[in-house]
Amino acid sequence: MLADSDTRWKWGALTARRIAPGARVDGLLLRGRATPTPRQLAEVGVDVDSLRETSGAAFVGETADRSKYDVVVLSCVGGAVQAMLHGMAHASLTASEEHGAAGSAAAEAVSAEAVSGEADQGVRRPVTVTGYVGVVYEKLADGLLLRHGADVVLANSRYDAERFREVYEGAGADASSVTEGALPFLGGAPYEGPGAERPFTVVFAAQPSVPAGRDDRAYLLRRAAEHARSHPGREVLIKLRSRPGEHTTHIEEQPYQRLSERLSGGLPPNCRLVYGHMSDVLDRTDLLVTVSSTAALESLHRGIPTAVLTDLGVREALGNHHFLGSGCLASWDELDAGHLPSADAEWTARQGVLAGGTYERAFDRARDRVARLAERERLPAIAPYYTPVTAPGYLPGVLARYGFGTDGSVLPGAAKAAAAGASSGVRAAVRGAVRDAARGAYRHGVQRVAPVIRRMGEL
């Protein structure tokens, strides 16, 4: 399983467990700006059989054939998925040619008939699986077409599966890879109502980049604090994903930790910042409040009252438009007045929020498809929708960003870096320290310097 951030690590590792129960899971972290820290990985709380960092070139070298892995879960941003698919396609065909396989014939065996087993030509390569870590509310076509070429493109709900197929079919791309499933991390004890042994607990699930502006984020923090002040019998927890200096899937330019230090009057005693597993926090939650976090689906799965804020508008840029029809839209004013939203059952079912045994069966189709493909000696050559012919002005830049040429071959500089990365000892430790320092400098620039420059430009 290859991941490039903490949230994608969580989705990828748990997806691997869902689609291949009992299998060995090797966790690989793609080096980049959002590579999770040990603390972030520990907070996710997902165990794997092995864990290490890797580069795109090194990863492709390991997955060129079936000698090491039967299934590869690509849990990365769309561009990284596309780059790995092209890299794997080139490497597997090259490996087949070197072993006397019909490489050129395999390159043509890319139809849906081949995927279903009606063609016997192909290459010995792992089954590829990819998908999204949560609510898909932006860049739907872009993200999906960058994931095209994987054997299985997982949809987290019936709603997503329908949309995914429409995008692929509309582009003239094979949509047979789209497989309906569910978010792999839903679970936990069903909500039974407020308990007498603890105060009524309101949790605000913060997001790194939604909203992005300082004023909007300061507003949400202030309203959470005011809710705590006006309800002294309640406990208000502001659930954060990362500590200052850490990166997650999205860049956080205005951390709530910094904003809380500037909050007039500070946070009241019954309002505090918390970290940790979302599932643990939900165990003591009576009302989940968010703008558009996937945590809302985790909360709804348990039956916890869940509010999707409308204070900043219902807008595509915020992602809360995804919850239209859910019955969860509400403002802080309404919550201050005691309103507890009630979710629409039909809406939640279409979103893959399925409590009880129904949820466990949501992965049956994905398991069956992966198992059928993994049983085959050979698979069709990987054939993404984007090629130098279909996207000559877009694809080269996507691939180069991860060290690959337009044909999927590893660029010389990336190959050299991958080879150097395989060494150990003092040199590896020094490189690790340099990478950490570079990440720290980058994050400082993003979180401190860039906002100042933007403000100066507005003067």
N, C-alpha and C positions, 0 to 999 in steps of 0.2 A: 504494500500500500504506500503510495507516494502522496505526501501532503505538503502544503506550503504555508500554512498558518495554523493557529490553535483550533479555530472552529472547524476548519477543513480536516484537521487531524481527527477531531472528534467524530465527524461525519464519516470519514473514510474508514477508520478503525472499526467503528460500530457497524458500518455497512458490510465490511469484510466478515465480521462475525455473523451477521444476519444471513448473508447469501451463501456462506460456506461454513456452517456450524462444525466445530471440532477441528477445523483446518489450522495449520500453523500460519500465523500472521507476522510478517516482517514489516516493521514500520520504517519508512525512509522519509527523511525531511529534506525537501528541496531547498538548497541554500538561497537566501534572498532577504529582502528587507523585513519580511514578516515572519522569518523563521522563529518559531516559538521558543521561549526560554524554558529551562527545566521546571521553574515554578508554574508556568502556564500549562505545561504538559501534566504536571502533578494535579493541578486544579481540574483539568478535564477528567482525570480519573479513569482512563481507559488503558488497560494493560495489553501489551503485545509481546510476542516472543523474542523480538530483538528490535533495537532502535539505533539508528545512526543517521548522520547527515550525508547527502550526496549531491552531485551536480547532474544536470540534464544529460551530459555526455556519458557519465559513468552509469547512470540509470539505464540508458538505452543499451549500453554495452552488456549489462546484466540481463536484460529482457529480450535479447535478440532472438532467442529460441526458447524451447520448453525445458531446457536442461535444469533450470533453477526454480522457475515459478510456473504454476499452472494458470493462475488468475492474477491480473494486475488491476488494482483499484486506483484510478487517477483522481485524487481528491484535491484539485488545484484550480486556480483561476483559469478561465477559458483559454487564454493565450498559451499558458503552460501545457494544458491538455493537448491543444492542437500541435504544439511543438513536439511533445513526447510521442504522439501518434505518428507524425511524419518521421521522426527519428526511428521509432520502432519499425515502421513500414520499410524504411531503407535498410535498416540493419538486418531484419528478418529475411528480406529478399536476398541480400548479399550473402547471408549465412547459408541460405538454401542453395544458391548458385555454387558456393564453395563446396558444398556437400553433394553436388551433382543433381540437385533437385531442379525441377522445371520452373526456374525463377520467372522467366518471361511469361510463361503460361499462367503462373500463379497471379501475376499482376493483373491479368484480365478476369480472374474469377472473383468478381466482386458483387455479383447480383444477389438479390434476396434469395434466389433459388439456391445459391451456393451456401448462404448462411444457414438455410434450413436443412442442409445436408444432401442436396440433390446433385451437388458437384463434388468430384473426388480430387480435384486439383487444389493446391494450396501450399501453405508453408507451415512449418512447425513453430508455432509462437504461442504465447499465453493469451487467454481470453482477456479482453480489455473491458473495464466497467468504469463509468463515470456518472456524474450527476451534479446536483446543487445541494448546498449545505442547509438551505432553509427556504424562506419565502422568496419567490422569484417575481420581483415587481419592477425590474428595470433591465434594459439591454437584453430582452428576451431573445430576439432574433440573432443578435451578435453573439451572445453567450452560447446559444444552442448550436449555431453553425460552427463555432470553434470547437465544440465537443463532438461534432459529427465525425464518424469514422470509428468510434468505439463500438464494440460488439453489443454492449448494453448501455443505454442511456437511461438511467433511472429517473422516474418522475415520482415525486413525494406524495402525489395524490391523483385522484381521477381527474380533477380539474387541470392539473399540470400536464398529465398525459395527453389530454385532448389538445391543449395548446401546443405542446411540443410537436405532435404529429402534424398539426396544421402548418406550423412553420416549416418543417422539413418538406412536406408535400407541396407547399406553396413555392418553395425554392427548387422543386424538382429533384429533391434529394430522397434517398431511401429512408423511410420512417420505421422500418421493421425493428430497429434497435430500441425504440422507445418502449420501456417496460414499466408498468404501474407498480408502485410500491408505497412506502410511507417513510416519514422521517425515522431514522433508526434509533434515535435517543428518546423517544416518547416512553413514558412509563411512570412508575411511582405509585404510591398509595392514593386511592380516590379521596377527594375532599369530602369531609364529613361535617363541615361547618365549624364556626368558631369554638375553640375549647375554653373551658373555665380555668385551665391551669396556666394560661399565658394571655397577654393582651392581644386584641384584634390587630393583626399585622398587615400593613400595606407595603408592597414591594414595588418600587419603580425600577424597571429593567432598562438601564441606560444602554445606549448604542454608541459606538465610536464615532460614527460620521452622520448620524441622523438624530436631530438636525445638525448641520455643520457649523452654523454661525455662532459666535460667542454670545450674542444677545439672546438668541432663542434658547441656547443651552442654559444660560444664566436664569432665564425665565422659568424653565422647567424645574431647575433646582430650587428656585425661590418658592414656587408653588408647592413643591413637595415639603419644604420646610414649613410653609404656612399651614399646610394640611396638618402637619404634626402639632403645630402650636394651637390650632383651633380644635384639635382632638387629643387632648393630653392623655386620654386613656388608651390611645392607640400607639403602636410602634410603627415608624416609617423607616424602611430600609431602602437605601439607594444601592442597587446591585450593580457593581462595576465589573467589566470584563478584564481589564488590565491595569497594572500600576503604571505610574508615570515612567516614560522611557521604554516601555514594552509596546510592541506592535501586535495587532491582531489582523483580521482579514482586511480591515479598512484603517486608513490613517486617522488618528485622533489628534487634531490640532488644538482642541480646547478641552483638556481633561477635566472632568468634574472635580477631581481632587484639587486642582488649582483654583477652580471657580468657587469651591466651598470656602477656600481661605479668604476670598474677597467678599463673601456674602455678608450683607449688612446684618449685624446681630448674630452671625454665625449660625450653626445648626443647633436647634433646640436639643435638650437631653434625650428626647424620645425619637430622634432622627439621626441616623448615622450611615456611613459608607460601609459596605460589606463586599467581600469577595467570596470565593469558594464555588463549589459545585452548584449549578442552578437547581438540580434535583433536591439538594439538601435545603436550599433556601425555600423552595416551593413546599417542602414538608411543613413549614410553619407559616405559610402565606394564606391570608383570607381574602385579599384583593390584589391582583396583579395589574400594574399600570405600566403602559409603554407607549411609544409612538408607533413602532411597527416591528419590534423585535420578534424573532422566531420563538422567544420565550413565551409569547402569547399562545402559540400552539401547544407548547408543553403544558401551560397552565390550563388551557381549555380541555386538553386530553384528560386531565385529572378532575375536571368539573369545578375548578376554582373560578369564582367571579373574575372576569378579565375586562379591563378597560383599555381601549385603543384611543389615545387622545386626539381630540379635534381642535385643541386650543390654537395650533399654528396652521389650521386649515386642513382639509382633506385633499392632499396633493400627491401627484405621482412622485415628485421629488422626495417626499417623506416616506412613501411606501404604505401609508395608512389607507390609501384607496383600495388596497388589496382586501381590506376587511369590510368593504361595503356589502351590506346584506347579512353580516355576521351577528348583528344585534349588540356589538361590543363598543361601538363608537360612543364616546362620552367626553366631557370636558372636566377640568379640575373643579369648576364651579359646581357641576352636578355631583361630583364625587364628594365635595365638601358638604353638600346638602344631604348626603347619605345614600345616594343612588348606587346600586349594585347591578351592573349589566348582566343580562341573561342571554347566553349564546343561542343562536338558531341551530337546531339539531341537523337540519338538512344541509346548511352551509358547512358546518364542521365535518360532516360525513364526506362531502365533496372535497374537502381540504385534507383528507387523510387522517383526521383526528377521530380515531376509532377505538373506543375503550374496550377492555376485556379481550376475549379470544379472537374477536374479529380483527383486531390490530395484529396479533401474531400471525394470522393467515395472510396479512397484506404482503408478505415477502415471498409467498409460495411461487408466484410466477417468475420472480427474479431468480430464486434458487433453482427452479426447474430449467430455465433458459441457460444459466451459467453451467449447470451440471451437464446438460446436453452438449453444449459447446466444448466443455473441458474433456468430455469423453472421446472427442474426435482426434484422430492422429494429426490431421492437418486442417487448417482453417484458411479461408480466403485471405489474400493479402489485404492489409489495412488500406482503406480507400476513403480518406476524408473528402468532404464536399469541396473544400478549398484546395485548389491546386495552382501551379503557376499559370494555368490556362484560365481558370474561373476567377481568380483574384490576383492578377499579376502586380497590382499596385498596393496590395494589402498584405498578402501572405509572406513575402520575403522579410518584411520588417518584423512580423510576429515571430518567425522562426529565428531570425538573427538575434533577437532579444534573448533567446535561450541557448544560443551557440550552435544553431543549425543552418545549413545552406538550403537553398530552394528545393533541392532534391531530397532533403532529409538527412544528408550526410553531416557529420560533425565538423564544424569549422576548425581549422588548425589550432587557433588559440584556445578554443574550448577543449580540444583533445589534449593539449599540453597541460592545461589546468586540471583536467580530470586525472591524468596520469600522476601529476604532482600530488593531488589530493589522496592518492592511494597510499602514500608513504606514511610513516608513523614517527614517533619519538619527538625530539625537541622541535624539529622543523614543523611538525603538525601542530604542536602546542603554540608555537609562535604565530603560525597562520591563523589559528583559532583566536588568539588574542588580538591580532590585527583586524580580523573580521568583526569581532565584538566592538573594538574601538571605532571601526568604520560605521557599524550600525548605530552606535551611540551618537556619533557625530551627525549622521543622517537624521536621526530622530530629533536631535537638538535643533537642527536646521528647520525641520518640518514644524515642530511644536513651538519653537521660540522665535527663531529668526524670520521665517517666512511670514507669519502673521504681522510682525512689526513692519516689514517691508510693505506689505499690502496696505496697512493703515497709513503709512507715510505717503503711499501713492494716492490715497484718497483725499489728502489734505489740499 
